[in-house]
Amino acid sequence: MDYSAYFDPIALTEGQEASYGSYVMNVMESQVAAECRLVILFVPEFRYTGDSILHRDASAIIDRLIGLFPHSYEPKIGLLGLLKLGESIDDTEMALSEICQDLMQVGALPLVIGGSRELTFACYRSFERNEQVVNITSIDAYLNIQRQETLGYIGRIIKEQPNFLFNYSNLGYQTYHIAPAELSLADELYFDVYRLGELRGNVVMSEPIIRSSEVLSVSMESIKASDFSSTFNPQPNGFYAEEVCQMMRYAGLGEKLKIVVISDSIQSLSQQDDLLIAEMIWCLVDGVYCRRSEIPSGKNESFLKYRVSIKNDEFQLVFYKSLSTDRWWMEVPVPPEYSNRYRKHHLIPCSYEDYKSATQDDLPDRWWKAYKKLL
């Protein structure tokens, strides 16, 4: 695929030796993108709300990224540039969907920066084209099912037929922003949603959720305005900068991850805000280059297998623990008629807390929700 017709290029500035300036390169076609582990593209699409918003200076983020240093690896990072917006939002979504699909096909991880969180819908369409079932996780103060008088991007996805969304997880929603009906709908659909208060000070809870996702959508409005203020709707409460960076590294470590979206970042109000996005990218890349491919199996000596009977033997739960990384998984039985469609959801990431819950004769919520989706 020739990308040159879709993008305005961003000039690269030489950085210090061995910094990211040595490893970021302009990409204009699929063959070059195939050489990169991650490809960055900026998409300044804000027309969903009807507002005219000044988009972020993409070169400022790249300049801050160039001042950072990789350790123990030499990353290959591609830069597509600034996407030329279509005459309509639909045109932009179509272009973004095609580009992300092509990048995934050549083995590169697309990192979409800028624009509205609604662009996550276009990223979902990249999987829809190949009829791939997908998990989406958002780091956001909102659930994105129903936004005022319109549907959020998850609401739009739910209404798509055929539908390829298996699970949606939200990390950090703020209850006062969410209508009770929207929260009830999330519960009825067995979505995994976590209040900000559940994760603050315990961000490690997010690791198995992020690990199970093909798409991670990060709204910069999920971060406290004192840590990041360059958004259209700054929030007095939210995650701290270091917590979001930690979750970005979890994302990089996740073998299933295919697309990352960093949205709701408007014209920069400070160099600190540019640097935070650059550090989020650094954490993502560091995770990608520290990945360890793990496939849990009782026959694999690198894993411990645990069987737990609960509810008077009504349920037999099987857990796996990696001896290398201390990560956990659990088996969820898949009905025979769905064995091909949902085979990759048969084994889902979990935490040690889920295992402890099972040993106390309590069925983990994560297992139950996955099981109900498969029925």
LOFI-269723 format. One record per residue (C-alpha): residue number from 1; residue in one letter; x, y, z. Coordinates in steps of 0.5 Angstrom, whole numbers. Each point is the difference from the previous one (the first is absolute). Layout:
{NUM; 'A'; {X; Y; Z}}
...
//
This chain:
{1; 'M'; {0; 0; 0}}
{2; 'D'; {3; 7; -2}}
{3; 'Y'; {-2; 5; 6}}
{4; 'S'; {3; 6; -3}}
{5; 'A'; {-7; 2; -3}}
{6; 'Y'; {-3; 0; 7}}
{7; 'F'; {5; 4; 4}}
{8; 'D'; {4; 6; 1}}
{9; 'P'; {7; -2; 2}}
{10; 'I'; {3; 3; 7}}
{11; 'A'; {7; 2; 0}}
{12; 'L'; {5; -4; 4}}
{13; 'T'; {5; 4; 4}}
{14; 'E'; {6; -4; 2}}
{15; 'G'; {1; -1; 7}}
{16; 'Q'; {6; -3; 5}}
{17; 'E'; {3; -6; -2}}
{18; 'A'; {-3; -6; 2}}
{19; 'S'; {-7; 3; 1}}
{20; 'Y'; {-6; -1; -3}}
{21; 'G'; {2; 5; -5}}
{22; 'S'; {5; -6; -3}}
{23; 'Y'; {-6; -4; -1}}
{24; 'V'; {-6; 3; -2}}
{25; 'M'; {-1; 0; -8}}
{26; 'N'; {-5; 3; -5}}
{27; 'V'; {-4; -5; -3}}
{28; 'M'; {-4; 1; -6}}
{29; 'E'; {-2; -8; -2}}
{30; 'S'; {-1; -6; 2}}
{31; 'Q'; {6; -4; -1}}
{32; 'V'; {4; 5; 4}}
{33; 'A'; {-5; 0; 6}}
{34; 'A'; {1; -8; 0}}
{35; 'E'; {7; 2; 3}}
{36; 'C'; {-3; 4; 6}}
{37; 'R'; {-3; -3; 6}}
{38; 'L'; {-4; 6; 1}}
{39; 'V'; {-3; 6; -5}}
{40; 'I'; {-2; 6; 3}}
{41; 'L'; {-6; 4; -4}}
{42; 'F'; {-3; 7; 2}}
{43; 'V'; {-7; 1; -1}}
{44; 'P'; {-3; 7; 1}}
{45; 'E'; {-7; -2; 0}}
{46; 'F'; {-5; 4; 5}}
{47; 'R'; {-6; 1; -4}}
{48; 'Y'; {-4; -5; 4}}
{49; 'T'; {-2; 5; 4}}
{50; 'G'; {-1; 6; -5}}
{51; 'D'; {5; 4; 3}}
{52; 'S'; {6; 3; -3}}
{53; 'I'; {6; -2; 4}}
{54; 'L'; {7; 2; -1}}
{55; 'H'; {4; -7; -1}}
{56; 'R'; {6; -2; 4}}
{57; 'D'; {7; 2; -4}}
{58; 'A'; {2; -7; -1}}
{59; 'S'; {7; 2; -1}}
{60; 'A'; {1; 2; 7}}
{61; 'I'; {-2; -7; 2}}
{62; 'I'; {5; -3; -4}}
{63; 'D'; {6; 5; 2}}
{64; 'R'; {-2; -2; 7}}
{65; 'L'; {1; -7; -2}}
{66; 'I'; {6; 1; -3}}
{67; 'G'; {3; 2; 7}}
{68; 'L'; {-1; -7; 3}}
{69; 'F'; {4; -6; 0}}
{70; 'P'; {-1; -7; -1}}
{71; 'H'; {3; -5; 4}}
{72; 'S'; {3; -7; -2}}
{73; 'Y'; {-4; 0; -6}}
{74; 'E'; {0; 4; -7}}
{75; 'P'; {-7; 2; -2}}
{76; 'K'; {-2; 0; -7}}
{77; 'I'; {-6; 6; 0}}
{78; 'G'; {-3; 2; -6}}
{79; 'L'; {-3; 7; -1}}
{80; 'L'; {-6; 1; -5}}
{81; 'G'; {-1; 7; 2}}
{82; 'L'; {-7; 4; 0}}
{83; 'L'; {-6; -3; -3}}
{84; 'K'; {-4; 4; -5}}
{85; 'L'; {-7; 1; 2}}
{86; 'G'; {-5; -2; -5}}
{87; 'E'; {-6; 4; -2}}
{88; 'S'; {-4; -3; 5}}
{89; 'I'; {1; -4; 7}}
{90; 'D'; {-2; -7; -4}}
{91; 'D'; {6; 2; -5}}
{92; 'T'; {5; 0; 6}}
{93; 'E'; {-3; -6; 3}}
{94; 'M'; {1; -4; -6}}
{95; 'A'; {7; 2; -2}}
{96; 'L'; {2; -1; 8}}
{97; 'S'; {-3; -7; 0}}
{98; 'E'; {3; -2; -7}}
{99; 'I'; {7; 3; 3}}
{100; 'C'; {0; -4; 6}}
{101; 'Q'; {-2; -6; -3}}
{102; 'D'; {6; 0; -5}}
{103; 'L'; {4; 2; 6}}
{104; 'M'; {-2; -6; 4}}
{105; 'Q'; {1; -5; -6}}
{106; 'V'; {7; 2; -1}}
{107; 'G'; {1; -1; 7}}
{108; 'A'; {1; 7; 3}}
{109; 'L'; {-4; 3; 6}}
{110; 'P'; {-4; 6; -2}}
{111; 'L'; {0; 6; 5}}
{112; 'V'; {-5; 5; -1}}
{113; 'I'; {1; 7; 3}}
{114; 'G'; {-5; 6; 0}}
{115; 'G'; {-7; 1; -1}}
{116; 'S'; {-6; -3; 3}}
{117; 'R'; {-1; -6; 4}}
{118; 'E'; {-5; -2; -5}}
{119; 'L'; {5; -2; -5}}
{120; 'T'; {1; -6; 4}}
{121; 'F'; {-6; -2; -4}}
{122; 'A'; {4; 0; -7}}
{123; 'C'; {5; -4; 4}}
{124; 'Y'; {-5; -5; 1}}
{125; 'R'; {-2; 0; -7}}
{126; 'S'; {7; -3; -2}}
{127; 'F'; {-2; -6; 4}}
{128; 'E'; {-7; -1; -3}}
{129; 'R'; {3; 0; -7}}
{130; 'N'; {3; -7; 1}}
{131; 'E'; {-6; -2; 5}}
{132; 'Q'; {5; 0; 6}}
{133; 'V'; {-3; 0; 7}}
{134; 'V'; {3; 5; 4}}
{135; 'N'; {1; 3; 7}}
{136; 'I'; {0; 7; 1}}
{137; 'T'; {3; 3; 7}}
{138; 'S'; {-1; 8; 1}}
{139; 'I'; {3; 4; 5}}
{140; 'D'; {-5; 6; 1}}
{141; 'A'; {-4; 3; 5}}
{142; 'Y'; {-6; -1; -5}}
{143; 'L'; {-3; -7; -2}}
{144; 'N'; {-1; 2; -7}}
{145; 'I'; {-7; -4; -1}}
{146; 'Q'; {-4; 6; 0}}
{147; 'R'; {2; 7; 0}}
{148; 'Q'; {-5; 5; 1}}
{149; 'E'; {-5; 0; -6}}
{150; 'T'; {5; -4; -4}}
{151; 'L'; {3; -7; 0}}
{152; 'G'; {7; -1; 2}}
{153; 'Y'; {5; -4; -4}}
{154; 'I'; {-2; -6; 4}}
{155; 'G'; {-7; 1; -1}}
{156; 'R'; {1; 1; -7}}
{157; 'I'; {4; -7; 0}}
{158; 'I'; {-6; -4; 4}}
{159; 'K'; {-5; 2; -6}}
{160; 'E'; {5; -2; -5}}
{161; 'Q'; {-3; -7; -4}}
{162; 'P'; {4; -4; 0}}
{163; 'N'; {3; 1; 6}}
{164; 'F'; {7; -2; 2}}
{165; 'L'; {1; 3; 7}}
{166; 'F'; {1; -5; 5}}
{167; 'N'; {1; 4; 6}}
{168; 'Y'; {1; 8; 2}}
{169; 'S'; {4; 2; 6}}
{170; 'N'; {0; 7; 3}}
{171; 'L'; {6; 2; 5}}
{172; 'G'; {-1; 6; 4}}
{173; 'Y'; {-8; 2; -1}}
{174; 'Q'; {-2; 6; 5}}
{175; 'T'; {-7; -2; 2}}
{176; 'Y'; {-3; 7; 0}}
{177; 'H'; {2; 1; -7}}
{178; 'I'; {-4; -7; -2}}
{179; 'A'; {-8; 0; 0}}
{180; 'P'; {-3; -6; 4}}
{181; 'A'; {-3; -3; -6}}
{182; 'E'; {7; 0; -4}}
{183; 'L'; {3; -4; 6}}
{184; 'S'; {-6; -5; 0}}
{185; 'L'; {1; -1; -7}}
{186; 'A'; {7; -1; 1}}
{187; 'D'; {-2; -5; 5}}
{188; 'E'; {-5; -4; -4}}
{189; 'L'; {5; -1; -6}}
{190; 'Y'; {5; -3; 5}}
{191; 'F'; {5; 6; -1}}
{192; 'D'; {6; 1; 5}}
{193; 'V'; {0; 7; 3}}
{194; 'Y'; {4; 2; 5}}
{195; 'R'; {-1; 7; 4}}
{196; 'L'; {6; 4; 1}}
{197; 'G'; {0; -1; 7}}
{198; 'E'; {1; -7; -1}}
{199; 'L'; {7; 1; -4}}
{200; 'R'; {3; 6; 4}}
{201; 'G'; {6; -3; 4}}
{202; 'N'; {-2; -7; -3}}
{203; 'V'; {2; 1; -7}}
{204; 'V'; {2; -7; -1}}
{205; 'M'; {-7; -2; 0}}
{206; 'S'; {0; 2; -7}}
{207; 'E'; {5; -5; -3}}
{208; 'P'; {-4; -6; -1}}
{209; 'I'; {-5; 5; -3}}
{210; 'I'; {5; 3; -5}}
{211; 'R'; {3; -6; -2}}
{212; 'S'; {-6; -3; -2}}
{213; 'S'; {-1; 5; -5}}
{214; 'E'; {1; 1; -8}}
{215; 'V'; {-2; 8; 1}}
{216; 'L'; {2; 5; 5}}
{217; 'S'; {-3; 7; 0}}
{218; 'V'; {3; 5; 4}}
{219; 'S'; {-4; 6; 1}}
{220; 'M'; {5; 6; 3}}
{221; 'E'; {-6; 2; 4}}
{222; 'S'; {1; -6; 5}}
{223; 'I'; {6; 4; 2}}
{224; 'K'; {-1; 5; 6}}
{225; 'A'; {1; 7; -3}}
{226; 'S'; {5; 2; 5}}
{227; 'D'; {4; -6; -4}}
{228; 'F'; {-2; 2; -7}}
{229; 'S'; {-5; 6; -2}}
{230; 'S'; {1; 0; -7}}
{231; 'T'; {-7; -3; -1}}
{232; 'F'; {-7; 3; -3}}
{233; 'N'; {-3; -2; 7}}
{234; 'P'; {5; 0; 6}}
{235; 'Q'; {-2; -5; 6}}
{236; 'P'; {2; 2; 7}}
{237; 'N'; {0; -7; 2}}
{238; 'G'; {3; -6; -4}}
{239; 'F'; {6; -4; -1}}
{240; 'Y'; {7; 2; 2}}
{241; 'A'; {5; 1; -6}}
{242; 'E'; {5; -6; 3}}
{243; 'E'; {-7; -4; 0}}
{244; 'V'; {-1; 1; -7}}
{245; 'C'; {7; -2; -2}}
{246; 'Q'; {0; -6; 4}}
{247; 'M'; {-6; -2; -3}}
{248; 'M'; {3; 1; -7}}
{249; 'R'; {6; -4; 2}}
{250; 'Y'; {-5; -6; 1}}
{251; 'A'; {-3; 1; -7}}
{252; 'G'; {6; 0; -3}}
{253; 'L'; {2; -7; 4}}
{254; 'G'; {-7; -3; -3}}
{255; 'E'; {1; -5; -6}}
{256; 'K'; {-7; 1; -2}}
{257; 'L'; {0; 8; -1}}
{258; 'K'; {-1; 2; -7}}
{259; 'I'; {-2; 8; 0}}
{260; 'V'; {1; 5; 5}}
{261; 'V'; {-4; 7; 0}}
{262; 'I'; {2; 6; 4}}
{263; 'S'; {-5; 5; -1}}
{264; 'D'; {-3; 7; 3}}
{265; 'S'; {7; 3; 0}}
{266; 'I'; {-1; 7; -3}}
{267; 'Q'; {5; 6; -1}}
{268; 'S'; {5; 0; 5}}
{269; 'L'; {0; 4; 6}}
{270; 'S'; {7; -2; 2}}
{271; 'Q'; {6; -4; -1}}
{272; 'Q'; {-2; -4; 6}}
{273; 'D'; {-6; -3; -4}}
{274; 'D'; {4; -1; -6}}
{275; 'L'; {5; -4; 4}}
{276; 'L'; {-5; -4; 3}}
{277; 'I'; {-3; -3; -6}}
{278; 'A'; {8; -1; -2}}
{279; 'E'; {1; -4; 6}}
{280; 'M'; {-7; -4; -1}}
{281; 'I'; {3; -2; -7}}
{282; 'W'; {7; -2; 3}}
{283; 'C'; {-4; -4; 5}}
{284; 'L'; {-4; -4; -5}}
{285; 'V'; {6; -1; -4}}
{286; 'D'; {4; -2; 6}}
{287; 'G'; {-5; -5; 1}}
{288; 'V'; {-1; -3; -7}}
{289; 'Y'; {8; -1; 0}}
{290; 'C'; {-1; -4; 7}}
{291; 'R'; {-5; -4; -3}}
{292; 'R'; {0; -8; 2}}
{293; 'S'; {-5; -4; -4}}
{294; 'E'; {-3; -5; 5}}
{295; 'I'; {-5; -5; -2}}
{296; 'P'; {-3; -3; 7}}
{297; 'S'; {0; -8; 0}}
{298; 'G'; {0; -6; 5}}
{299; 'K'; {5; -3; -5}}
{300; 'N'; {5; 6; 1}}
{301; 'E'; {5; 0; 5}}
{302; 'S'; {0; 7; 1}}
{303; 'F'; {-7; 0; 3}}
{304; 'L'; {-3; -2; 6}}
{305; 'K'; {-7; -3; -1}}
{306; 'Y'; {-6; 1; 5}}
{307; 'R'; {-6; -3; 1}}
{308; 'V'; {-6; 3; 4}}
{309; 'S'; {-6; -3; 2}}
{310; 'I'; {-6; 5; 2}}
{311; 'K'; {-7; 0; 2}}
{312; 'N'; {0; -8; 2}}
{313; 'D'; {3; -2; -7}}
{314; 'E'; {-5; 4; -4}}
{315; 'F'; {6; 4; -3}}
{316; 'Q'; {7; -3; -2}}
{317; 'L'; {5; 6; -1}}
{318; 'V'; {7; -1; -3}}
{319; 'F'; {5; 5; 1}}
{320; 'Y'; {7; 1; -2}}
{321; 'K'; {6; 4; 3}}
{322; 'S'; {6; 2; -4}}
{323; 'L'; {7; -2; 4}}
{324; 'S'; {3; 5; -5}}
{325; 'T'; {-4; 6; 1}}
{326; 'D'; {-5; -1; 6}}
{327; 'R'; {-6; 1; -5}}
{328; 'W'; {-6; -4; 1}}
{329; 'W'; {-5; -3; -5}}
{330; 'M'; {-7; -4; 1}}
{331; 'E'; {-4; -4; -5}}
{332; 'V'; {-7; 1; -2}}
{333; 'P'; {-4; -5; -3}}
{334; 'V'; {-2; 1; -7}}
{335; 'P'; {-6; -3; -3}}
{336; 'P'; {1; -5; -6}}
{337; 'E'; {-4; 4; -5}}
{338; 'Y'; {5; 6; 2}}
{339; 'S'; {6; -3; 0}}
{340; 'N'; {3; 3; -6}}
{341; 'R'; {-2; 7; 1}}
{342; 'Y'; {2; 1; 7}}
{343; 'R'; {6; -5; 1}}
{344; 'K'; {4; 6; 2}}
{345; 'H'; {-4; 2; 5}}
{346; 'H'; {0; -7; 3}}
{347; 'L'; {6; 2; 4}}
{348; 'I'; {-1; 7; 4}}
{349; 'P'; {5; 4; 3}}
{350; 'C'; {-1; 1; 8}}
{351; 'S'; {3; 1; 6}}
{352; 'Y'; {2; -3; 7}}
{353; 'E'; {-6; 3; 3}}
{354; 'D'; {-4; -4; -5}}
{355; 'Y'; {3; -6; 2}}
{356; 'K'; {0; 1; 8}}
{357; 'S'; {-8; 2; -1}}
{358; 'A'; {-1; -7; -3}}
{359; 'T'; {4; -3; 6}}
{360; 'Q'; {-5; 3; 4}}
{361; 'D'; {-6; -3; -3}}
{362; 'D'; {-2; 6; -4}}
{363; 'L'; {-1; 1; -8}}
{364; 'P'; {5; 5; -2}}
{365; 'D'; {-4; 6; -4}}
{366; 'R'; {5; -1; -6}}
{367; 'W'; {-2; -7; -1}}
{368; 'W'; {-7; 1; 1}}
{369; 'K'; {-1; 5; -5}}
{370; 'A'; {4; -3; -5}}
{371; 'Y'; {-4; -6; 1}}
{372; 'K'; {-6; 3; -1}}
{373; 'K'; {2; 3; -7}}
{374; 'L'; {2; -6; -3}}
{375; 'L'; {-7; -3; 2}}
//
